[in-house]
């Protein structure tokens, strides 16, 4: 019996070894997964607490431009708010531009500045040269005294900032604090994603911009920019140009407005000077009455297909009967001047600024896009009569201007979605 019992116990022990190994392996696997998950959570929390890096639009060689504070939550202090409220709308030595007195080149006539005058009507002609017309046109800058009644009713908000000159380091410091009461550029969410570009005129060499603050009409930037190498004697000959924009991920950013501050007559010897200015409308050239259409195109050379996305339409003319149009877009694909396919979007009711966001895929019957063209017809839906054509757009190899450039880009960069605004012409 002893040999039999010995074999029986040895057989039972050998069967339990895989079970014990499996249990230990399971515990080890659970411990390893838990440790990995804990390490990932720690890394994610540490990354979220870090301040995102700041990117500049342009840094001039030999000029150090840097932000001193990137806190987006800090608002005006109580003392600064009271100081701004107690002060009048403009500083004692603030300047107003009387653009009606400019000549054809956009320059101001030479006049003597009156000492002690609260509102200086003229500035030195050094501020604006012919080279800066591209950035700030004479028609785009309007003073508060030359605003029409319609422009006064349209409020674009107020910009708050401060100016300072450090005589020890010979640096010019501009702090963009905040903006209040901005208009909503996104009609769906009724908000904006604002940021500010700043440029020093007339050289246009010092260009900076703030970060984008999401979904707010009262952004608090509180960003400081320090410009080295500007002597104080030169400050009086310069001007600050602020452009307030709203970020748009589908196309070019929307321009909310602008502020121009000539520095002539502004004394910075007493320290930091808090200022605020009303944001005025920028004179942006719009379409000649037919409206604009935002189109995105992508050519897939592998599958030989063309993807067309009708994104938005804006500034569409009003209908004579109902006062508002019911727009939709009809897309026609042509091969050698023969229509081979057609699509259309849904109708958007009673709006001059329609958002479609509809995608269409067309099969190309030939290799390449040399003989292909796409026609976009924006129509006004009418139940009782024939639909009226609001505007027309044709993209193809034979197109000229912005339409031809857009078509050339999708041919040069296949598999890339490229979106651009286009002005509609008469149908």
Wavefront OBJ file of the C-alpha trace (Angstrom):
o trace
v 0.000 0.000 0.000
v 2.841 2.482 0.661
v 4.010 2.670 -2.966
v 0.418 3.136 -4.116
v -0.195 5.964 -1.622
v 3.073 7.641 -2.586
v 2.108 7.622 -6.238
v -1.371 8.941 -5.414
v -0.071 11.961 -3.433
v 2.602 12.784 -5.986
v -0.020 12.694 -8.749
v -2.310 15.105 -6.856
v 0.529 17.596 -6.206
v 1.532 17.700 -9.862
v -2.090 18.562 -10.859
v -2.218 21.568 -8.483
v 0.951 23.261 -9.862
v -0.707 24.741 -13.018
v -3.570 26.102 -10.884
v -1.174 27.898 -8.516
v 0.842 29.296 -11.419
v -2.362 30.539 -13.077
v -3.491 32.302 -9.898
v -0.140 34.041 -9.464
v -0.119 35.039 -13.158
v -3.610 36.554 -12.861
v -2.622 38.588 -9.785
v 0.529 39.787 -11.588
v -1.469 40.832 -14.652
v -3.996 42.775 -12.552
v -1.183 44.526 -10.659
v 0.636 45.450 -13.903
v -2.526 46.877 -15.536
v -3.387 48.878 -12.404
v 0.132 50.310 -12.196
v 0.086 51.291 -15.891
v -3.316 52.996 -15.528
v -2.112 54.929 -12.459
v 1.016 56.145 -14.297
v -1.089 57.303 -17.288
v -3.465 59.232 -15.009
v -0.553 60.940 -13.263
v 1.000 62.000 -16.577
v -2.326 63.299 -17.892
v -2.977 65.367 -14.762
v 0.548 66.812 -14.813
v 0.182 67.824 -18.476
v -3.178 69.526 -17.878
v -1.662 71.734 -15.173
v 1.088 73.064 -17.413
v 0.674 76.394 -19.217
v 0.510 75.858 -23.000
v 3.424 77.277 -24.957
v 3.007 80.709 -26.506
v 3.506 81.115 -30.233
v 4.295 84.369 -31.975
v 3.240 85.501 -35.408
v 6.538 87.217 -36.099
v 9.713 88.004 -34.156
v 11.952 90.584 -35.779
v 15.650 89.746 -35.829
v 17.429 91.786 -33.196
v 14.199 92.697 -31.399
v 13.133 90.679 -28.367
v 9.355 90.355 -28.043
v 7.988 88.201 -25.264
v 4.850 87.862 -23.103
v 5.318 88.452 -19.402
v 1.990 87.029 -18.245
v -0.197 84.354 -19.859
v -2.945 84.242 -17.232
v -6.298 84.218 -19.056
v -8.450 84.285 -15.914
v -7.143 87.443 -14.300
v -9.447 90.382 -14.801
v -8.961 94.029 -14.008
v -8.092 94.735 -10.402
v -10.513 96.707 -8.285
v -8.229 99.732 -8.262
v -7.776 99.670 -12.015
v -11.523 99.335 -12.633
v -12.273 102.364 -10.496
v -9.525 104.322 -12.196
v -10.872 103.523 -15.648
v -14.456 104.357 -14.647
v -13.517 107.683 -13.127
v -11.519 108.719 -16.176
v -13.276 110.071 -19.274
v -13.657 107.955 -22.387
v -10.311 109.186 -23.702
v -7.186 110.471 -21.963
v -6.532 114.138 -21.701
v -4.058 114.031 -24.536
v -5.920 111.460 -26.648
v -6.042 111.885 -30.407
v -8.931 111.752 -32.805
v -8.406 111.229 -36.501
v -10.342 113.555 -38.803
v -10.078 111.494 -41.973
v -12.002 113.997 -44.060
v -8.970 116.310 -43.920
v -6.593 113.780 -45.462
v -5.332 114.188 -49.007
v -5.625 111.569 -51.758
v -2.506 109.752 -50.525
v -3.940 109.294 -47.052
v -1.628 111.868 -45.436
v -2.626 114.604 -43.017
v -1.853 118.255 -43.800
v 0.762 119.919 -41.620
v -0.869 121.960 -38.892
v 0.271 123.274 -35.553
v -0.929 121.236 -32.566
v -2.697 123.361 -30.000
v -1.193 123.080 -26.576
v -3.616 121.970 -23.875
v -6.356 120.999 -26.356
v -8.309 117.998 -25.085
v -8.970 116.634 -28.575
v -6.226 116.969 -31.136
v -7.781 116.892 -34.559
v -4.659 116.310 -36.621
v -1.588 114.107 -36.384
v 1.813 114.373 -37.997
v 2.023 113.097 -41.572
v 4.824 110.734 -40.548
v 2.311 108.346 -39.075
v 0.909 107.121 -42.347
v 2.900 106.558 -45.489
v 1.866 105.039 -48.765
v 3.380 101.701 -47.750
v 0.854 101.129 -44.997
v -2.258 101.630 -47.105
v -2.463 97.910 -47.526
v -2.879 97.339 -43.785
v -4.949 100.387 -42.842
v -6.847 102.092 -45.619
v -8.052 105.688 -45.199
v -11.662 104.560 -45.507
v -11.292 101.902 -42.825
v -10.339 104.265 -40.006
v -13.180 106.499 -38.824
v -13.180 108.789 -35.849
v -15.989 109.038 -33.350
v -16.885 112.454 -34.755
v -17.302 111.165 -38.329
v -19.437 108.107 -37.579
v -22.835 107.965 -39.207
v -25.993 107.242 -37.245
v -26.118 103.631 -38.492
v -22.520 102.976 -37.405
v -23.117 104.474 -33.990
v -25.955 102.045 -33.397
v -23.779 99.034 -34.234
v -21.749 98.340 -31.107
v -18.601 96.299 -31.623
v -17.336 96.456 -28.036
v -14.532 98.183 -26.154
v -10.825 97.353 -25.957
v -8.910 97.909 -22.700
v -5.112 98.133 -22.695
v -2.209 99.923 -21.045
v 0.999 101.585 -22.309
v 4.297 101.983 -20.495
v 7.886 102.933 -21.302
v 10.808 101.580 -19.271
v 13.568 104.205 -19.431
v 16.164 101.948 -17.775
v 15.850 99.134 -20.314
v 14.617 101.420 -23.118
v 11.648 99.158 -23.779
v 8.103 99.934 -24.884
v 5.525 97.807 -23.052
v 1.968 97.180 -24.270
v -0.463 95.197 -22.120
v -3.650 93.979 -23.826
v -5.997 93.537 -20.886
v -9.449 92.625 -22.154
v -12.301 93.382 -24.522
v -15.933 93.791 -23.543
v -19.189 93.559 -25.441
v -17.927 91.885 -28.616
v -20.550 90.819 -31.178
v -21.309 87.139 -31.766
v -19.696 85.968 -35.017
v -21.009 82.380 -34.777
v -24.737 82.479 -35.432
v -25.334 78.934 -34.163
v -23.716 79.237 -30.728
v -24.212 83.046 -30.557
v -20.638 83.546 -29.353
v -17.128 84.184 -30.707
v -13.578 82.833 -30.400
v -11.746 86.175 -30.201
v -8.078 87.037 -30.393
v -6.180 90.255 -31.149
v -3.410 91.086 -33.606
v -1.274 94.147 -32.866
v 1.104 95.996 -35.161
v 3.260 99.092 -34.697
v 2.940 101.601 -37.524
v 4.317 102.910 -39.792
v 7.185 100.382 -39.998
v 4.866 97.352 -39.633
v 7.834 95.344 -38.344
v 6.619 94.574 -34.828
v 3.697 92.150 -35.197
v 2.295 90.078 -32.351
v -0.981 88.392 -31.472
v -2.726 87.063 -28.390
v -3.957 83.532 -27.886
v -7.503 82.549 -28.879
v -10.089 82.492 -26.089
v -12.955 80.143 -26.827
v -16.662 80.991 -26.739
v -16.671 84.367 -25.038
v -17.822 87.901 -25.816
v -15.803 89.419 -22.933
v -12.310 87.936 -23.354
v -9.710 88.656 -20.669
v -6.306 88.320 -22.365
v -4.024 90.109 -19.865
v -0.951 89.598 -22.077
v 2.084 91.873 -21.984
v 4.368 92.491 -24.961
v 7.740 94.168 -24.507
v 9.473 95.760 -27.495
v 13.212 96.427 -27.261
v 15.242 98.905 -29.260
v 12.625 101.684 -29.543
v 13.914 105.046 -28.195
v 11.438 107.235 -26.383
v 11.900 110.054 -28.886
v 10.588 107.752 -31.600
v 7.442 106.813 -29.654
v 5.740 110.076 -30.638
v 6.051 109.163 -34.325
v 4.437 105.731 -34.002
v 0.903 104.389 -33.842
v -0.614 101.135 -32.561
v -3.044 99.217 -34.727
v -5.197 96.530 -33.049
v -7.249 94.112 -35.140
v -9.894 92.114 -33.259
v -10.716 88.799 -34.934
v -12.753 85.663 -34.295
v -11.160 82.296 -35.061
v -12.965 80.152 -37.656
v -11.684 76.623 -38.195
v -13.514 76.235 -41.522
v -12.021 79.217 -43.351
v -10.239 82.523 -42.818
v -10.954 84.223 -39.507
v -13.756 86.775 -39.215
v -12.722 90.392 -38.614
v -14.746 91.963 -35.785
v -13.193 95.430 -35.936
v -10.089 97.497 -35.295
v -8.616 100.213 -33.105
v -5.955 102.750 -34.128
v -4.006 104.647 -31.442
v -1.592 107.385 -32.619
v 1.024 107.873 -29.905
v 1.561 111.553 -30.679
v 0.797 113.608 -27.578
v 0.612 110.615 -25.208
v 3.028 111.162 -22.300
v 4.492 108.000 -20.785
v 6.925 109.683 -18.394
v 4.516 109.315 -15.459
v 4.406 105.525 -15.616
v 1.769 103.106 -16.852
v -1.191 104.685 -18.634
v -4.512 102.802 -18.707
v -6.586 103.383 -21.837
v -9.762 102.135 -23.489
v -11.117 102.658 -26.973
v -14.301 101.763 -28.812
v -13.834 99.134 -31.516
v -14.826 100.475 -34.923
v -15.871 98.580 -38.030
v -13.186 97.779 -40.554
v -13.901 98.619 -44.158
v -13.754 95.144 -45.685
v -14.603 94.868 -49.345
v -17.673 92.725 -49.740
v -19.342 91.280 -52.799
v -21.171 93.456 -55.267
v -24.626 92.411 -54.101
v -24.684 88.686 -54.994
v -23.119 87.339 -51.782
v -20.282 84.896 -51.093
v -19.991 81.103 -50.915
v -17.555 79.022 -48.854
v -16.508 75.894 -50.753
v -14.116 73.088 -49.786
v -12.636 70.818 -52.473
v -10.481 67.685 -52.352
v -9.222 65.621 -55.310
v -8.425 61.960 -54.629
v -5.988 60.896 -57.348
v -5.988 57.248 -56.212
v -9.762 56.729 -56.440
v -10.155 59.456 -59.108
v -12.939 61.210 -57.185
v -13.680 64.838 -56.348
v -15.102 65.673 -52.912
v -17.099 68.904 -52.768
v -18.274 70.380 -49.440
v -20.709 73.303 -49.503
v -20.040 74.953 -46.143
v -21.557 78.450 -45.837
v -23.103 81.368 -47.708
v -23.139 84.966 -46.501
v -24.389 88.425 -47.506
v -27.012 86.953 -49.806
v -29.385 89.598 -51.209
v -32.922 89.913 -49.865
v -35.919 88.851 -51.881
v -38.247 91.560 -53.180
v -41.402 89.697 -52.178
v -40.826 88.175 -48.734
v -37.886 90.272 -47.573
v -35.652 87.220 -46.949
v -34.486 84.450 -49.265
v -34.713 80.663 -48.784
v -31.365 79.676 -50.290
v -30.050 76.317 -51.414
v -27.078 75.356 -53.598
v -27.166 73.286 -56.759
v -23.851 71.645 -57.756
v -23.272 70.619 -61.392
v -20.241 68.617 -62.580
v -19.145 69.204 -66.206
v -16.797 67.178 -68.391
v -15.778 68.947 -71.611
v -18.699 71.375 -71.205
v -21.208 68.529 -70.806
v -23.031 68.042 -67.515
v -22.468 64.533 -66.221
v -23.717 64.812 -62.611
v -25.747 67.102 -60.369
v -26.415 67.438 -56.640
v -28.195 69.948 -54.398
v -28.259 70.922 -50.733
v -31.223 71.328 -48.412
v -33.135 74.622 -48.321
v -32.325 77.053 -45.504
v -35.348 79.149 -44.562
v -35.331 82.951 -44.323
v -31.645 83.728 -43.913
v -29.010 85.758 -45.803
v -26.226 83.798 -44.040
v -26.861 80.096 -44.516
v -24.854 77.204 -43.051
v -25.095 74.040 -45.188
v -22.145 71.742 -44.299
v -23.138 69.169 -46.945
v -20.672 66.862 -48.693
v -20.884 65.437 -52.222
v -18.550 62.935 -53.916
v -18.245 62.896 -57.730
v -16.569 60.199 -59.810
v -14.260 61.677 -62.441
v -14.577 59.923 -65.837
v -11.035 60.847 -66.917
v -7.557 60.922 -65.427
v -6.879 64.378 -63.963
v -8.975 67.530 -63.749
v -7.990 69.265 -66.987
v -11.433 68.957 -68.596
v -13.471 69.024 -65.373
v -15.350 72.046 -64.007
v -17.840 72.486 -61.167
v -20.713 74.960 -61.251
v -22.407 76.237 -58.080
v -25.816 77.864 -58.390
v -27.284 79.547 -55.316
v -31.044 79.645 -55.756
v -33.985 81.051 -53.837
v -36.621 78.383 -53.231
v -40.103 79.490 -54.319
v -43.181 77.303 -54.017
v -45.507 79.231 -56.277
v -43.073 80.200 -59.018
v -39.785 79.183 -60.606
v -36.731 79.271 -58.348
v -34.688 82.432 -58.853
v -30.904 82.257 -59.264
v -29.222 84.411 -56.584
v -25.631 83.916 -57.724
v -23.334 81.671 -59.723
v -19.797 80.337 -59.281
v -17.676 78.188 -61.622
v -14.457 76.428 -60.573
v -12.215 74.833 -63.141
v -8.962 75.024 -65.082
v -10.307 77.850 -67.259
v -11.470 79.946 -64.283
v -9.657 83.172 -63.461
v -8.824 84.985 -60.239
v -9.524 83.316 -56.884
v -11.529 80.520 -58.546
v -8.589 79.560 -60.766
v -6.161 79.681 -57.834
v -8.418 77.417 -55.759
v -8.639 74.889 -58.587
v -4.864 74.968 -59.117
v -4.264 74.270 -55.413
v -6.423 71.128 -55.352
v -4.615 69.891 -58.478
v -1.174 70.543 -56.972
v -2.067 69.097 -53.544
v -4.245 65.996 -53.983
v -5.851 64.341 -50.934
v -5.893 67.738 -49.155
v -9.180 69.459 -48.292
v -8.871 73.158 -49.239
v -11.622 75.665 -48.336
v -12.007 79.230 -49.641
v -14.601 81.986 -49.889
v -15.711 82.972 -53.396
v -17.692 85.975 -54.591
v -20.843 85.029 -56.488
v -21.522 86.615 -59.857
v -24.797 87.180 -61.659
v -26.538 84.037 -62.754
l 1 2 3 4 5 6 7 8 9 10 11 12 13 14 15 16 17 18 19 20 21 22 23 24 25 26 27 28 29 30 31 32 33 34 35 36 37 38 39 40 41 42 43 44 45 46 47 48 49 50 51 52 53 54 55 56 57 58 59 60 61 62 63 64 65 66 67 68 69 70 71 72 73 74 75 76 77 78 79 80 81 82 83 84 85 86 87 88 89 90 91 92 93 94 95 96 97 98 99 100 101 102 103 104 105 106 107 108 109 110 111 112 113 114 115 116 117 118 119 120 121 122 123 124 125 126 127 128 129 130 131 132 133 134 135 136 137 138 139 140 141 142 143 144 145 146 147 148 149 150 151 152 153 154 155 156 157 158 159 160 161 162 163 164 165 166 167 168 169 170 171 172 173 174 175 176 177 178 179 180 181 182 183 184 185 186 187 188 189 190 191 192 193 194 195 196 197 198 199 200 201 202 203 204 205 206 207 208 209 210 211 212 213 214 215 216 217 218 219 220 221 222 223 224 225 226 227 228 229 230 231 232 233 234 235 236 237 238 239 240 241 242 243 244 245 246 247 248 249 250 251 252 253 254 255 256 257 258 259 260 261 262 263 264 265 266 267 268 269 270 271 272 273 274 275 276 277 278 279 280 281 282 283 284 285 286 287 288 289 290 291 292 293 294 295 296 297 298 299 300 301 302 303 304 305 306 307 308 309 310 311 312 313 314 315 316 317 318 319 320 321 322 323 324 325 326 327 328 329 330 331 332 333 334 335 336 337 338 339 340 341 342 343 344 345 346 347 348 349 350 351 352 353 354 355 356 357 358 359 360 361 362 363 364 365 366 367 368 369 370 371 372 373 374 375 376 377 378 379 380 381 382 383 384 385 386 387 388 389 390 391 392 393 394 395 396 397 398 399 400 401 402 403 404 405 406 407 408 409 410 411 412 413 414 415 416 417 418 419 420 421 422 423 424 425 426 427
